Amino acid sequence: MTLLTDTMKDEIKKLCGETLFDEPMSRYTTLRVGGAADALVYPRQVEELSKLLLWTKSRKIPHFVLGAGSNLLVRDKGIRGIVVSLSRGFSAIRKEDEKTVYVETGVGLPRLVDWTAQEGLSGIEALAGIPGNVGGALFMNAGTRKGEIGTVVQEVTFVEKDGKLVTWPKEKIRFEYRKSHFPQGAVLLSARLSLNPASPESIREKIQADREKRIETQPLNVPNIGSVFKNPSKGHAGFYIEESGLKNVRVGGARVSPKHANFIVNEGQASARDVLALVGLIRDKVKERHGVLLEPEIRIVGEE
């Protein structure tokens, strides 16, 4: 049941002009599952966002920040409260000096990677092929064995849940494996990245090689949730899943990818419940067979 009254809906529309109510989240996740959000809001300016967060705090309405919808599982009953998307208002990239890039969090990672290659700036080639946006990448410290976004961050600007605009230098931000630490309820707005000049051709070669490898090894042609589990301290999650005989196993419309065991794909009619059941099955079997407790990399939100 929605948390929003008709009066609240009118107030939200006055705060942010572009708002969708009872919007199915399956339209916004790469796995294509998820129930409806009470409201999906697209603030265009910092002032709009600050006022919206102040409103949610005063009304005690929860808010959730939506990135590109990868590595995200929305439960079948959807999300209560406000879902905030910065994809339509915070999409600027610019070069500030020969090494510094300013980028807003609504920018897609593929766009940022290609832009830096064009500008002859090296340092984020490891992000090539990751289907997220900058906000999600900062929040999850996205990357691969070749590098993570946290290593090139100079500073990050965000709005706190009370509407205050804050900038943290890199020394204040704690990045960990697939995790970062910002104040609870903060909405990340922009970052400055420190990159290194290099020839565009050499950067493009690295990017192309990484993208081709992903196409060969990952099920990118079907709806998927990305890497389901973090790699444990020893070995790789996909290896343990495959060695447990789980490759190609399915629950309902969700299947462990035959191409990469650490991916779950939607064969067309999967529900979030199917996916959660499969995640639980994988964890139990791997723990039973190998004594390894896999930790989810995906973010799970919404009502049961």
N, C-alpha and C positions, 0 to 999 in steps of 0.2 A: 504494500500500500504506500502511495506517495506521501512524502513528508510535507509537500507544498500545498498550501491552500490557494484558492483563486486570487486572494489579495496578495499573497507572496509572489505568485506568478506575475502579477501586474507590476510589482515592485522590481522584480528581476529584469523585466523588459525595459523599465525606465533606466535601470543601471547599465544594462548592456543590450544594445539594440538587436543583436543577432543571437537569438535563443530558440532552441528546439525543446519541446516538452515531450515526455514519454517516448524518447528516442531509442530505438533498438541499438544496443552496443555491438551487435553482430556486424553492423555495417562499418565499424571502426576498428576492428581487431583483425590481425592477419590470419587468425584461426577461423574467423567468421562464425563465432558463437558468442552468446551473451544476451541476457535480458535487457529490458529498457532502463534507461536512466531517467530519474525524475526531470532533470533539466540538463541540457548540453549547451554551454555558453561559450561564445567566441568574443572575448574582450579584444578591442583593437588598440587600446592605449593603456599605459601604466595607471593613469588616473581611474579608468574604468575598473581595472583589476583591483586596485586598492579599495575602491568603494565597495566592490562586490565582496571582497574578503571581510571587510568591516561589517557588511550586512550579514554574511553567514555567521560571523562571530556573535553579533547582537541577537540574531534569531536562533542561535544554537543549531544551525543547519550544517551538516558535514560537507566538505568539498574534496574532490579528487581530481588530480591533474592528469589528463589524458595526453600521452605522447603520440607516437605513430601506431600504437596498438600491437606492436610486436612484443613477445615475451609477456603477454598480458592475457589472463583468463578471467573473464567476467562470469560470475555464476548466473544460473538460469533465471533467477528472480530479479536480476538487474541491480542497479546502484541507487540507493536512496540518497537524496540531497543533490548537490550541484557537481556536475562534471565540467571542468574548465579545459578548453583547448586553446592553445596559443598559435595554432597553425595558420590562422588567417590574419593575424595582426603583428606577429613578432617574427619577421622573416628576413631581416637585414643581415648582410655580410659586407664587411669592408676591411681593407688593408690600412692599418694605421701607421705603420712604418715598415721597414724592410723585413722585419721578423714578426710583427704583431698583427693578429687578426681579431677583429671584433665580430662576434656572431651571436644572433639571437636564437633563443631556444626552440622556436617553431620551425627552424630550418631543418630539412631532412639531411641525414648523414650522407647519402649518396651525392646530394647537391654540394654539400660542403667539401667532400673529398675531391670531386671533380673541379670545383672552383679553386681549391688550393693547388691542384696540379697545373691548372691553367696559369695561375699566378707564379708558379715556380717556387712553391713553399712546401717543404717536406716535414713529415713528423706524424701524420695521421693516416698514412697508407694502410696501417693495420685495421682501420675501420672500414675499408672498402668492402662492400657487400653486406654490411650490417644494415638491416632495413628499419632503423629507428630514426629518431630525430635528436637534435643536440640536447634538448632537455632530458630526455630519457637516457641518453648516453652519459650525461653528467651524473644523473641520479644513480645509474647502475654501474658507473665507471666502466663503460663498454670497451671491449677490445678483444684481442686474441693473444696467443703466445708471443706474438711479435710486438705487442705494445698495447697500452690502454690510454684512454683520453686524459685521465688524471695526470699523466706525466707531462703534458704540454700546457696545462691550465696555469694561467697567471693569476686570474681572479674570476669570481662569479658574483653577479648581481641578482638579487632575488627580493621578492616582497614577502614579508612575514605575515602571519595570519591576522595580525592587527592592522595590516595595511601599510606598514612602514617599509620604505625602500632601504635596502642594506647591501653593501658590497664587502665580500670577504676576500682577502688575498690568499694565495695558495698555501701560505704557512698556517692558515687557520682551518683549512679544509682537510679533513682526513679521508683519503681515498683508500679503499681496500679492494680485495678481489670481488668484483661485481657488486660493489656497495660504496656509497659515500655518506657523509654525515653532515646534514644541514638541519636547521631547526624544524621541528615537527610542524606540518601545515604550511611550510614555505613554498612559494611558487617561483621556480627558477626562471629568470628573464633573459640573461645574456652572459657571455663569458668572453674573456680575452685569452687567446691562445698564443704561445710562444713557439714559432716554427723556424725552420732553417732554410735559407735559400738553396735551391738546387735546380737543375735543368728540368723543364717540364717533361721532356722525353723520358728521362730516367724515372721520374715519379709515375708517369703513365704506365710504364712497363711493369712496375711493381703492382700498381693498382689492377692492371689487366690480368696479371698472373694470379693474384689473390681472388679476383672475381671468377676467373675460369676454374680455379680449384673448388670454389664454393658450388659452382654449377655442377661440377662433376660429382661432388660428395654429399650435397644436401638436396632435399626435396623441394626446391624453390618453385617448381611448377604447379604445386598444389597448396591449398591453404594449410599453414602450419604455424606452430607457436614458437619456433626457434629452438634453441637449446633448452631442454626442459630442466636438466639438472646441472649444477656446478660440478666442475671436475674436483674429485677428492684430492687430498694431499698427495696421494700416490696413484698414478694411473689416470685413465680417462673414463668419464661416466659412460660414454658410448660402448667402450670395451666391456665393462662390467655388465651392462644391459644385454649386449649381444651374447656374451659368454653364459648368461643365465637363460638363454634360449627364448628371449622375449622379442627378438626382431620379427616384425610382421604380425605380432599378436594384436588382437583388436578387442575393444569393448564397445558395443553399439556401433556408432559411426566413426569412432576414433580408433586410429591404428598407430602402432609403433612403426615408423617408416622403414621399409625394406632397404632404403638407401643409406640411412644414418640412424642408428639405434637411439640416439639421444634427441630425436625429433618425433613429435606426435603430429599426425596429419588428420585433417577432417575430410572424410570421404564423401561428404555432401550433406549428411543428416546428423552429424554429431551434436550432442548437447554438452554443456559444461559438466554435467553429472557423469557422462561417459568419460570425459577427459580426466576428471578427478579420480574416478575409479581406476583408470589405467595408470595414472601417476602412483596411486596407492599400491597397486599390484606390482609395479616395477620396483618401488622402494622395498616392499616386503620380500620379493624374490631375490633381489641383489643382496639384501641383508642376510637372508637365509643361506644363499650359495657362497657368498664371498666375505661375509662379516663386515661389509661396508655400508654405512648408512648414507645414502645420497641426499644432498640438500637441494631443494628446488631452486632453480634460477629464475623461474617464472614468477610473476606477481599475481596473486589470486585475490580478487576483490568482489564485493557484491553480496547479496543475500543468498542464503542456501535455497 
